[in-house]
Amino acid sequence: PVDDDALSIEVRKDKLLGGLLAAGFDETSCVSRYQSVLYRKESQHKPSPYLISRLRSYEALHKRCGPYTESYNKTLEKLKTGHHLESTDCNYLVWISFSGLGNRILTLASAFLYALLTNRVLLVDPGTDMVDLFCEPFPEVSWFLPLDFPLKNQFSSFDQKSPHCYGRMLKNNSFANSSKSILAPFVYLHLVHNYDDQDKLFFCDEDQTSLQEVPWLIMKTDNYFVPSLFLIPTFEQQLSNLFPRKEAVFHLLGRYIFHPTNPVWGLITRYYQAYLAKADERIGIQIRVFDTGTGPFQHVLDQIIACTLKENLLPDISTEKPIINQSQKSKAVLVTSLSGGYFERLRDMYWEHPTVTGEVIGFYQPSHEEYQQTEKQFHNRKAWAEMYLLSLTDVLITSSWSTFGYVAQSLGGLKPWILYKPENQTAPDPPCGRVMSMEPCFHAPPFYDCKAKRGIDTGAVVPHVRHCEDMSWGLKLVDNESEL
């Protein structure tokens, strides 16, 4: 048995995750912050000294400029009066709560990285459930945008036609006057999947220089846009110092920012202790089917079984003779899906037949909500708990195009096997493949060369930004071995 004293010293030593987290938070208000280390294998990806120092200096900036501080009140005055006079000592990035939970987690990490790179203070629109799901990540001063923020009631109507939309301002030449001085006290950044060529100029160097002058940037996005930040020359050196290993960007930022609140942490730990803790190996299978109609679909089930057998993730079953050599090894398989059907079929298959290895395989599915309910409180608590539980597995199988899977793999530091997207109701061959890196995929990247002002394959510009395995036009960060 593990010596309790030795264990508690070990926890004390690394509950800050190698310096990633700040010390000094009240532990009872967010138990998961310092307890998550008890449930995870030690990460192979240590934060760089530069990332640690930038996070500490960001925390100091947030404390000085966050909601209701003197600097915040002063900058807010400019927004109310519409005057953009002398430069302010604090600039802000406001993230609008938009889209499903997986998307929100990925976009909030993207927004935080952008805030770090541009010395802005990140303020989070609480939406309907952000406060219920996530602990405060920064010490002393909240990251939530105050409810009395003057533009808050306009958030839902902000789109490409809004007069303060950056793309529209560029079209109308209303962003700056002839002497190049910026006119607007705030700019709305439309980085949603339907954005146009003007909106995408956000990812150009020149535009980043202009945007530095704007005190309030308000961002709406449903995409993990980090890979394109790595293609902006201004940020290149900083990003290289922050993340010597490119595939650990979300892994490190996610572990820094996203701590489940106590009610969600209860869902995670109770489930883990009851069903997963005692197994010799934990396997996650994250199923997301984009076909219309009600599942379970036979071709999806066939694909999952083909993948687990081909990649030796689960043992085959014996339909012939009883297996005598009883292996004592047990595997717990955590299934997440909106439908309960896949879980039932897999569970019954391994209940009705012995495995050829004699291993004992148990299947568990926390919930099956039948359809995605983006705004329901308890639905999203469970969704966040399930993403987190998947991230605690040893081996992970995920579904193409699913941000739910991206969050789980990156938080867990896992390179999953990804189930390729079925076409015409048939299981693809091969059924799945191992990903190049654990980073999420940017589903709607720009294909534009800012200098040459023409289209370009942005997946072939630098070795560490490549096209995704599950979406040929998407971009993701990978570690190019020659660069390490």
ZADOMAR-631778 format. One record per residue (C-alpha): x negated, y negated, z. Coordinates in steps of 0.1 Angstrom, whole numbers, padded with zeros to 4 digits, always signed. Each point is the difference from the previous one (the first is absolute). Layout:
# residues N
XYZ/...
//
This chain:
# residues 484
+0000+0000+0000/-0010-0035-0007/-0014-0019+0031/+0026-0027+0006/-0026-0025+0012/-0021+0006-0031/+0031-0005-0021/+0010-0032+0016/-0035-0014-0004/+0002+0010-0037/+0033-0017-0004/-0012-0031+0018/-0031+0000-0022/+0019+0001-0033/+0035-0012+0006/-0012-0032-0019/-0007+0022-0031/-0036-0009-0004/+0005-0037+0008/+0029-0004-0025/+0025-0009+0028/-0003-0028+0024/-0001+0008+0037/+0022-0017+0026/+0035+0007-0012/+0027+0010+0026/+0000+0037-0005/+0036+0007+0011/+0016-0024-0025/-0014+0020-0029/-0011+0035+0012/-0010+0012-0035/-0027-0027-0005/-0025+0018+0022/+0016+0034+0002/+0000+0009-0037/-0036+0012+0004/+0013+0029+0020/+0019+0013-0030/-0024-0005-0028/-0032+0016-0011/-0029-0024+0002/-0001-0021-0032/-0029+0005-0024/+0004-0037-0009/-0015-0024+0024/+0007-0037-0003/-0030-0020-0013/-0015-0025+0025/+0011-0028-0024/+0036+0012+0001/+0000+0001+0038/-0014-0035+0002/+0025-0013-0025/+0029+0016+0019/-0011-0017+0032/-0004-0033-0017/+0035+0004-0016/+0014+0007+0035/-0015-0033+0012/+0015-0018-0030/+0034+0016+0007/-0001-0011+0036/-0009-0036-0010/+0025-0003-0029/+0028+0025+0007/+0037-0008+0006/+0007-0030+0023/-0037-0009+0004/-0008-0037-0004/-0016+0007-0035/+0031+0020-0011/+0023-0028+0011/-0021-0026-0019/-0001+0020-0032/+0037+0008+0003/+0007-0038+0000/-0015-0002-0035/+0023+0027-0012/+0030-0019+0014/-0009-0034-0014/-0013+0014-0033/-0032-0021+0003/-0033+0015-0009/-0025-0025+0012/-0033+0008+0018/-0010+0036+0002/+0012+0020+0029/-0022+0020+0024/+0022+0031-0003/+0014+0015-0032/+0027+0027-0001/+0011+0030-0019/+0036+0010+0007/+0010+0035-0009/+0037+0005-0009/+0015+0033+0013/+0011+0016-0033/+0006+0036-0014/-0002+0034+0016/-0021+0008+0031/-0029+0017-0018/-0003-0030-0024/+0002-0024+0029/-0029+0017+0019/-0022+0000-0032/+0008-0036-0009/-0005-0013+0035/-0035+0016+0001/-0007-0017-0034/+0012-0033+0013/-0022+0003+0031/-0030+0007-0021/+0007-0030-0022/+0004-0022+0031/-0034+0013+0013/-0016-0008-0033/+0014-0035-0002/-0001-0010+0037/+0038-0002+0003/+0022+0008+0029/+0024+0029-0008/+0036-0005+0012/+0024+0028-0003/+0037-0005-0008/+0016+0024+0025/+0028+0010-0024/+0025+0024+0016/-0023+0024+0017/-0037-0009+0000/+0000-0010+0037/+0017+0034+0008/-0026+0020-0019/-0034-0017+0004/-0019-0013+0031/-0017-0033-0001/-0035+0006-0015/-0017-0032+0011/-0007-0010+0036/+0020-0027+0018/+0018-0017-0029/+0027+0017-0020/-0003+0008-0037/+0038-0004-0006/+0012-0030-0018/+0023-0021+0024/+0037+0003-0008/+0002-0038-0003/-0025-0001-0029/+0016-0026-0023/-0002+0021-0032/+0012+0033+0015/+0036-0002-0013/-0014-0004-0036/-0022+0032+0001/+0026+0023-0015/+0007-0024-0029/-0037-0006-0009/-0007+0014-0035/-0017-0009-0033/+0025-0028-0006/-0008-0018+0033/-0015-0034-0005/-0029+0008+0024/-0008+0034-0017/-0037-0001-0010/+0006+0015-0035/+0028-0024-0007/-0020-0030+0011/-0028+0010-0023/+0025+0003-0029/+0013-0035+0008/-0034-0015+0008/+0014-0011+0033/-0026+0016+0022/-0025-0028+0000/+0000-0036-0013/-0025-0013-0025/-0027-0006+0026/+0003+0037+0008/+0013-0007+0035/+0026+0024+0013/+0035-0013+0004/+0018+0027+0019/+0001+0005+0038/+0008+0037-0007/-0001+0024-0029/+0020+0032-0005/-0020+0029-0014/+0022+0025-0019/-0020+0032+0000/+0030+0024-0004/-0003+0028-0027/+0020-0021-0025/-0024-0029+0001/-0011-0017-0032/-0034-0010-0016/+0001-0034+0018/+0007+0015+0034/-0029+0024-0006/-0025-0029-0003/+0000+0002+0038/-0027+0027-0006/-0023-0025-0019/-0030-0017+0016/+0010-0035-0012/+0035+0003+0014/-0014+0012+0034/-0021-0031+0002/+0031-0022-0007/+0021+0019+0026/-0025-0007+0027/+0014-0035+0002/+0035+0011+0008/+0008+0001+0038/+0029+0024-0003/+0000+0030-0023/+0032+0021+0002/-0003+0035-0016/+0026+0025-0011/-0014+0033-0013/+0008+0037-0002/-0034+0011-0011/-0033+0010+0015/-0021-0026-0019/-0033+0005+0018/-0017+0017-0031/+0004-0033-0020/-0016-0020+0029/-0031+0020-0007/+0000-0013-0036/-0001-0037+0011/-0037-0012-0001/+0004-0025+0029/+0009+0029+0023/-0025+0025-0013/-0028-0005+0025/+0022-0003+0030/+0019+0031-0008/-0032+0019-0006/-0012-0010+0035/+0034+0007+0016/+0004+0035-0016/-0032+0017-0010/+0023+0030-0006/+0028-0011-0023/+0023+0029+0007/+0003-0010+0037/+0017-0034-0005/+0035+0009+0009/-0012+0027+0024/-0018-0027+0021/+0024-0029-0004/+0030+0023+0006/-0015+0014+0033/-0007-0036+0010/+0034-0015-0008/+0027+0027+0003/+0007+0013+0035/+0034+0016+0005/+0021-0016+0027/+0008+0020+0032/+0034+0014-0013/-0017+0012-0033/-0030+0013+0019/+0023+0021+0021/+0015+0015-0031/-0035+0008-0013/-0015+0015+0032/+0030+0020+0010/+0003+0016-0034/-0038+0006-0002/-0001+0017+0034/+0031+0021-0006/-0008+0014-0035/-0035-0008-0012/-0025-0002+0029/-0005+0037+0006/-0006+0011-0036/-0035+0008-0012/+0006-0020-0031/+0025-0027-0009/+0011-0004-0036/+0022-0029-0013/+0022+0002-0030/+0016-0033-0010/+0027+0005-0026/+0015-0030-0019/+0021+0008-0031/+0008-0028-0023/+0024+0021-0022/+0037-0010+0002/+0025+0025+0013/+0000+0018+0033/-0029+0024+0008/-0015+0023+0009/-0012+0007-0035/-0014+0034-0009/-0028-0015-0021/-0012-0021+0029/+0000+0030+0024/-0019+0020-0026/-0025-0028-0003/-0006-0002+0038/-0005+0037+0003/-0023+0002-0030/-0021-0028+0014/-0004+0014+0035/-0009+0035-0014/-0023-0012-0028/-0020-0023+0024/+0000+0026+0028/+0018-0024+0023/+0025+0027+0011/-0004+0038-0001/+0021+0020-0025/+0028+0022+0013/+0002+0038-0003/+0032+0014-0015/-0013+0036-0001/-0012+0014+0032/-0002-0012+0036/-0033-0016+0010/-0016+0017+0029/-0031-0022+0006/+0015-0027+0021/-0021-0032-0003/+0005-0021+0031/-0003-0032-0021/+0030-0023-0001/+0008-0028-0025/+0026-0027+0007/+0014-0015-0032/+0017-0034+0004/+0024-0007-0029/+0014-0035-0006/+0028-0004-0026/+0033-0018-0003/+0015+0035-0007/-0001+0029+0024/+0001+0026-0028/-0037+0004-0007/-0008+0005+0036/+0027+0027+0004/-0012+0019-0031/-0037-0001+0011/+0008+0009+0036/+0022+0030-0011/-0026+0012-0025/-0026+0003+0028/+0025+0013+0025/+0013+0028-0022/-0034+0012-0012/-0034+0004+0018/-0030-0018-0013/-0028+0020-0016/-0024-0014+0026/+0022+0007+0029/+0000-0037+0009/+0030-0014+0017/+0015-0030-0019/+0026-0023+0016/+0019-0027-0019/+0013-0032+0016/+0020-0029-0014/+0008-0029+0023/+0029-0015-0020/+0019+0001-0033/+0018-0032-0006/+0012+0011-0035/-0007-0035-0015/-0023-0029+0007/+0016-0026+0022/-0023-0030-0001/+0016-0021+0027/+0012+0024+0026/-0018-0003+0033/-0002+0036+0011/-0006+0012-0035/-0031-0021-0002/-0012+0010+0035/+0001+0036-0012/-0016-0009-0033/-0029-0017+0017/-0003+0029+0025/-0001+0025-0029/-0027-0019-0019/-0020-0001+0032/+0005+0037+0007/-0011+0009-0035/-0031-0020+0006/-0008+0022+0030/-0002+0032-0021/-0032+0018-0011/+0011+0006-0036/+0025-0021-0020/+0021+0005-0031/+0017-0031-0013/+0023-0010-0029/-0009-0022-0030/+0010-0037+0001/+0010+0002+0037/-0012-0028+0023/+0011+0021+0030/-0027+0025-0009/-0026-0027-0007/+0005-0014+0035/-0003+0034+0016/-0032+0010-0019/-0018-0032+0006/+0008-0004+0036/-0010+0036+0006/-0032-0003-0020/+0012+0029-0021/-0006+0008-0037/+0032+0017-0009/+0010+0024-0027/+0025-0020-0021/+0030+0017-0016/+0001-0013-0036/+0032-0015-0012/+0023+0026-0016/+0013-0008-0035/+0032+0014-0015/+0009+0020+0032/-0030+0023-0003/-0029+0005+0024/-0032-0014-0015/-0031+0021-0006/-0022-0004+0019/+0025-0007+0028/-0023-0023+0020/-0035-0014+0002/-0023-0014+0027/-0002-0038-0001/-0033-0019-0006/+0005-0021+0031/+0024-0005+0028/+0008-0036-0010/+0036-0009-0011/+0007-0008-0037/+0009-0035-0012/+0030+0008-0022/+0003-0032-0020/-0035-0015-0005/-0008-0028-0025/-0019+0009-0031/-0016-0033-0007/-0036-0013-0004/+0001-0034+0017/-0032-0012-0017/+0008+0012-0035/+0037-0008+0004/+0011+0032-0016/+0013+0035+0008/-0025+0025+0014/-0001+0034+0017/-0004-0010+0036/-0007+0037+0009/-0033-0002-0019/-0016-0032+0013/-0018+0012+0031/-0008+0036+0011/+0020-0002+0032/+0034-0010-0015/+0015+0029-0020/+0034+0011-0013/+0021+0020+0024/+0005+0037-0002/+0038-0003+0003/+0005-0031-0022/-0022-0005-0030/+0004-0038-0001/-0004-0005+0037/-0033-0009+0017/-0017+0013+0031/-0033-0004+0018/-0024+0029-0001/-0035+0005+0013/-0024+0002-0028/-0028+0022+0013/-0027-0019-0018/+0010-0032+0019/-0003+0015+0034/
//
